[in-house]
Amino acid sequence: MKDIDKKISAALRESYPDVDLPPEPSLAEELITAFRGRNKFTNAMAFIWSLVGFGAFVWSAFKFYDAEVLRQQLVWGGVCLFSLIFISFMKVWFWMEMHSNRVLREIKRMELILCAKKD
């Protein structure tokens, strides 16, 4: 966590000592959280498809180096490039899902603070 995050957290705990704020989750906990909730099937499928894309990349890379004709090398090189782009898109989408979970968690924290302030 950054220094400013620690200062904000300390100020919130001082202002609202009766609100029990959960600690920030680690990256592994955020990854596991992405596989829970209403989008768990979609997130699991995205993760599986990115693994399939990685397998296709490795397979086509071996085929690229085994090819003897330039045309075959171009085809397998294209498959390598496409699978790398596919993996990149899937990972970016997955990280955006994790980011939206992080934003929702912060909104819920603020709701806890506001509800405690009302009482």
Protein Blocks (a to p, Z undefined) as FASTA:
>chain_A
ZZklmmmmmmmmmmmmmbccdddddfklmmmmmmgcjklmmmmmmmmmmmmmmmmmmmmm
mmmmmpmbfklmmmmmmmmmmmmmmmmmmmmmmmmmmmmmmmmmmmmmmmmmmmmmmZZ
